[in-house]
Amino acid sequence: MVTLRKEIDEIDLQIVELLARRRDKIRDLAEIKSNLKLKIRDQKRETQVITISEKMADERGLDTNFINKIFLEIIDYGRRIEGEARGEVKKVAYLSPKGTFTEEAALTYVSETEAEMIPMSTIGSIISAVENGHLDIGIVPIENSVEGTVTITLDLLARSKTKICGEIILPVVHNLISKEEISLDKITKVYSHPQALAQCRTFITKKLPHVYLSETHSTAEAVKMVAEEDDTNIAAIGSLTAARLYGMTIIAEGIQDEQTNETRFAVLASKDSEPTGYDKTSLAIFLLQDRSGALCEVLEEFRDRNINLTRIESRPSKKVLGDYIFFVDLEGHRKDPKVKEAIENIGKKAGEVKIMGSFPSAKKKK
């Protein structure tokens, strides 16, 4: 036994040594890629590395899901090392754990920049960290095409100095996930985020009317919890990415009520974006008092300048019953003359107009 343990220790040291050598090679590569003005992230290359490693693992009788997780971490670490070497790293936060739709949105964002990915447990902690300067960028969900606004995001942004500098629209596909293949009638409990449960209401009602629904902070957390429990009669609703990450089985695909389900994510920073010509602006309007025609007067400022509103809704101010904040998204940048003039005039009629940010429209960029 002692001899075997020594041999295992030697192998462990070799693994660490190989990782150190890989790090050094990445630093050398960083200088070359920087001179050639190449981006740090190469999605095609990363996919090749994962595919080859999984094939080799399968040939040697190793668990491919285990190898997949290891190489995802190695690749992520390599990106951070290269970014540090080039002095181009941004700290980008997303909702933890790995495998959330928010992480997918964050990865979409960093495909065009260089970043250190930082998982955080709540939307509030992400917004606070960006506001305090501990993070460069935060990615948070703000709206779903089926369930509407993520209200906690709006409520927190209305009172934060953090600005929306971009948006990402991500197709959302929900899957029923468990440890192993299991018939639906044997499932006793389903874990997921409240929004995911709501977006799969029809499937749950028809196929799983007998199950207990348990809410989690994220869909990925739900998958992780099911993976870690001994009970095989439980399931989670989550993404394909989360299922692969935790070595789980998909027992029903695309169970969301609407197949065109999309979620809009806000990209947060200390400052918003400069005009691009295809911009949107988000406002929080605090009416001075609840009186007849007050909101109508505000909306007239947009109508009179032919400014198109893409969204308007109200949220309680949380101060006095019946007191509301109106959230408005409009086409145009806050620096556009007619938008600027409208905002200034509204400020004279409302208690406060908070510009939550101007940013390029994701829809217009496609």
N, C-alpha and C positions, 0 to 999 in steps of 0.2 A: 504493500500500500504506500509506503514512504517513497519508494522509487517512482511509482505512478504519479504521486502528487508533485514530485520534483519535475517530472517530465511535463506535467500540465502547467506548472509555474513557468517553465522555460518557454512553452508555447505562448502563454499569456504575455511574457516579456517580448517575444517576437512580434506579437500583434501590435503592442504599443510602439515598438521600434518601427514597424512598417507604417503605422499611422503617422509617426513623426516624419518619416521619409516622404510620405505622401504630402504632408503639410509643406515641407521644404520645396518640393517640386511645384506645388500650387503657387508658392510665392515667386518662384522663377517664372512660371507661366503668367502670373499677374503682370509683370513688367512688359512681357512681349505683347499681351493682349491690350495693355494700356497704350503702348506705342502704336498699335494697329487700330486703336479706337474701337475695339470690340467690347460688347457688353459682357458683364461677368456671367450672367445666366445664359446657358445654352440648353434650352429645353430638349432639343433633339439629342444632344450628347448625353444629358442626364437620363433620358429614356433608354438609350442604348446601354448605359452602364447598369441600370436596373434589370433590363431584359437579359443581358449576358450573365449577370450575377445570379439571377433566378434560375437560368438554364444550368449553370455550373452546379448550383446547389442541388437541383433536382437530380442531376447525374451522380452526385455523391451521396444521395440519400438524406440531404438536409431539408429542414422545413423551409419552403420558399417564402412563406409569410414572415418568418423570423429573419431571413436574409434580407427581404425587402425592407423591413423596419431598420435594420442595421445600416443598409446603404443609403436610405433616405436621410438618416442622421449624419452619415459620413459626407454626403453631398452637401447638406445644409451647412455643416461645419466648414467644408471647403469654400463655399461661397463667402462665408464670413471672413475667413482667412484672406481670400483674394481681395475682398472689399477693404479690409484693414490695410493690406499692403499697398493698395492704390489710393488710400485715403478718401474713399468715396462711400463709405458705409453710412446708411441711415438706419435708425432704430424704428422698426415698424411693428406695431402691436396688433394682435387679433385675439378674438375670444378663444380661450383654451377649452379643452385640450386640443392636441393635433387631430385633424380630421373634420373640423367644423366647416360649415359653408363659409364662415367668415375667414377662415384660413385660406380657402380656395380663392376668395375675393382678394385677399392680401397677396397671394401668389400671382394673381393676375396683375395686380398693381406693380409688384417688384420685378415683373418681367421687363418693365421699362425703366427700372432704376436699380440701384444696388443697395441691399438692405440686410440688416440683422433681424431675423424674425423673433418676436418676443410674445409668447402666449400670456394672456392675462385673464383673470377669472370673471370679471364683470364689465359691462359697458361703462359703468360709472368710473371704474378704476382706469380704464383706457382714456376717457375724456379728461379726467383729473391729471393723469401723467403727461398728456400732451400740453394741457394748460400750464402745468408747473415746469415745463421744459425738460422733463425726464425722457420724453420720447420725441422723435421728429414727426412721426406719422401714426395715426390710429385708424383702424378700419372697423366700422360698426354698422350693423344693419339698421336701416331707417324706414324701409317700406317694403311690403310684399303685395304682389298683384292680387292675391286671393284674400288675405286677412287684413290688408291695409297697413296703417302706420305702426311702427314699433314705438309705442308711446313713451317708454322710458328714455329713449334716445332724444326725442323732441323735448321732453321736460327738462332733461339735463343740459342740452345745448342752449335752451332759452336763457339759462342762467350762467353760462360759461363764456369765457373769453376765447375759447377754442373756435376756429373757423372751419367751415366746409370748403375744401380746396379742390374737390373732385368727387366723382361718383362712379360706381361700378355696378353694372346690371348683370346678374348671374342667373342662368336657368337653374331651377331647383328641382331635383328628382329625389323623391323619398322612397326608401326601400324598407321592408320589414326584415330585420336581421336577428339571427340567433346563433347559438354556438354550433348547432348542427341542424340537419333537415328535421323538421318536426311538423306534424299536421296542425292546422290552425286551431282545431277544437281542443288541442292539448295545452295551448298557451294560456297562462293564468294572469300574466301581468305584462304590460307594455310600457317601456320608459321612453320619454322623449321631451324635447322642448315644447312649451305650450303652443307656440306657433305651428310647429310641425304636426302636433296632434290635431290642431284645428284644421290644418290644410289637408289632412287625411281623414276627415270626419266621416265621409261616406263609406270608405273602405272599412273603417273601424266599426261603424254601425251595422253594416251588412255582414262582414266576415268575422268580426271579433266582438259581438255584442256582450259576451260573457266576461271579458277581461277587465282587470283593474288597471286604470291609467295612472301612471306616476310621472310627475313633471320633473324635469332636470334643467340645469342652466344652459345646456347645449345639446344638440343631437349627438355630437361626438362623445360627450360625457355619458350619454345614455348607452351608447354602444360599448364604451369602456366598462361601465358598471355591469352590463350583462356578461361581458367577457370575463370579469373578475369573480362573478358569483358562481357557486357550485350548481345552483338550480338550472336545469336544462329546459324548464318549461316557461321561461321568460324570454322576452324579445325586446328589441329597440327599433325605433324608426330613425333612420339616418342615411348617410350618403355612402356611395360605393367606396369612396376614399377611406372613410372610417372603417368600413367592413374589412377592407384589405389591410389597413393599418393594424387592426386588432385580431386579424386571423379569423374572422367570423364568416358565417354562411348567410347568403341572401336567400330568403324563402319566398319573397314576393317583391317584384320590381315595379317601380313607377306607380306607387299606390296613392299619390296625391290626387285630390279631387279634380284639379284642372291640369291638363297636360302642358299648358302654356305658363305654368307657375314660374314666376320670376321674383327675385328679391333685389332691391336696390340698396347698395351699401354706400355710406358716406366716407370719404377720405378726409381725415381731420388733420389740421396743422395749426401752427401759431398764426399763419397768415393765409388768406385765400389766394386765388389765382388772378393773374393779369388777363385782360380781355383777349379772346381768341377769335371772336366773330360768331361763335356758336355756343353762347353761354347761357347759364341759368343763374338766378339769384334767389336765395332763401331768406325770408323775413319772418320775424316774430313781432306781431303788432299788439301792443298793450293799450286797449282803449282807455281814455281818461275817465269815462264814466259810462254806465249802462243806460243809454237813452235811445229813444226812437230815432232811427235813421243814421246812427253813428257809423255802423258798418257800411251802409250804403254810400255814405259820403267818402269813405276810404276807398271803396271799390271804384267809385266814379273817377278817382285820380288815375287809375289804370285804364279805364274805359276811354277817357278823354284823350289819352295819349296812344291809344291803340296798342297797349301792352297786353300780351296774352298771358293769362294765368294758367299754369299747368296743374296746380293743386291749391286748395284752400280748405282748411279745417280748423276747428276750435278745440282747445284743451282748457280744463279748469286752471285758474291761476294758482290755486291751492292757498289763497289768502282769505277770500270771502266767498260764500256760497253765491253762485250766480255771476261771479267775476271770471272772465275768460281771456285767454291769449289766442289770437288768430295767427295761424301759420300759413304763409303764402309762398308758393314757388312761382316764379315768373320767368318769361323768356327775356334775356338781355342781361347785361353786366351792370353792376352798381355804378360804374363810371360812364355808362352810356348817358348822354345828356337827358333824354326823356325819362329814363329810369331814375336818374339822380334827382331830377325835378319832382317826380312823383313821390319819391321817398321823403324829400324835404317838405312837401306840402302835407303829406300824411302825418309827419312829425308835429305839425302845428295843430292837427285835429285829434291826434291820439296822445295818450300819456307817454308812450315811448315806442320807437321803432328800432328794433335790433336787427342789424344786418348779420345773419348767421354765416354768410359767405356767398361769393360769386365764383363760378367754376364752369369748366367745359361740360356741355351736355353729353352724356354717354350715348344717347340715342342718335344725336346728330353726327357723332364721330364715325358711326358704322357706315 
